Amino acid sequence: GEIVTEEDLELMGQLGLLRQDFDWRTLFSAFLTSLLSVILIVLYWRKYHTGEQNSTRYLAVLTGLILLFALVARLMAATSGYWPLLFPLAALSMLLAVVFEVRFSILVTVIIAAIFGLYAPNSLRLAIYAAVGGLIAILTLRDAQRIVSYFRAGLLAVLGQIAVLMIFMLPQAQAFEPVDFLTQAVYALGNGLLSAAITLVGFFVLGSAFGIITTVQLQDLSRLDHPLLQELLRRAPGTYHHSIMVANLAEQAAERVGANSTLVRVGAFYHDIGKMNRPPFFTENQEGVNPHDSLDPYTSARIIISHVPDGLELAKRYRLPDKIRDFIAEHHGTRVVKGFYHKARQQAGEKAEEVDIEKFRYPGPFPHTRESGIVMMADAVEATSSAIRPNTLEAIEKLVSTIVDEDVMGGQLKNSGLTLGDIEIIRSSFIETLKGRFHVRVRYPGNEQIEAENDVEKALPQPAAPEAIT
């Protein structure tokens, strides 16, 4: 019952509602656009992506995100006025940069921006506007574990988008209107804020629906009042303290090699939660009595090794993300519990060669990420240093080098993605951190009696720690 205006006709024409016949040319153009986009994404994915991100879950997330934003681009490009300036491509850019990686996010951003420009229709201005916003958001995103970082990246993207608007408006000096420009700038600002908000909501949805670990989840899991960490503190306080020390040691090393330090810290918090099932059997929880003294080495080894499957069971019960479970499963790799293995050989006497080493070996698997590899080394270094307590630089360097070299020579880190250069940087970081922890204090006059008492205590027999050196 309404009169059709010229604007209505133009809008219906853009939406294809006025066409009575089937336009094969438009359909074939859309098909070629989709085919070219898919080919570029698949070629890049096959060349640079392997391992966990090839899982069905990650591929489903990737496909869903691309299709969703392509649909939003189609709908927003068909609107009139300033509404296309709100297309939040930067949200997709930041989501892909964090969940997958930066270079892949750049590729997808350029592709979706080009599609948006074609939908607009054939608007070079909107294509560059969307691409610049997404690219700046990706390249300026720092400290992805902090919520404020996404709003900072979104606002920096706004500056780039405003610059694009000026680039296209300034040459048209006669058509330039300050009010029109300011209005477009306000829409660009809304784009940046909307992109940041959508990114954070996207992380929540991906973490809840697909089990993909996100910044929001890491923030929650890093709280020391998390129910599982509180349970660990009550039942195995020594292990809790050990986990905190491992986290500090590993986090500093991760920052130096450019790994995800937040993920490393959270993974270290939970890597030994399986020990809370049998706390007294682990040295850090013992108070003068070692229950292994009354057990045969085979039983002791089974108890020590069982903290890995026990930890995985607890992680499942508390619904920890898969990436955190990986730290639990991989932090010992396939190492041998050497203390009990050597004890079994000693008890076997002349039949020592018949002792099956596989019964004293952790089931693995090897660490398959840089973050897991770092925690593996940090765990062994912290446990051994706590047992030995080196008090000279030479002793610290020897301890760290021995553990790291054993892991390298034993192939424990071959799937971790850590380079030899990374490992050297990690080794140096461990040594520097331990120097601060076990530094030799200045001797003050009048403390001779206290020092003498400490020397006597150190000379007394200490409880054995066969599980510490693995």
PyMOL commands that set and color helices and strands:
alter all, ss='L'
color gray80, all
select helices_A, chain A and resi 6-14+24-48+51-54+56-77+83-86+89-99+102-119+124-140+147-169+173-175+178-210+215-221+227-235+237-257+261-270+273-277+279-281+283-285+291-294+297-305+307-317+322-330+338-354+357-360+370-388+393-409+420-437+448-459
alter helices_A, ss='H'
color red, helices_A
deselect
rebuild
show_as cartoon
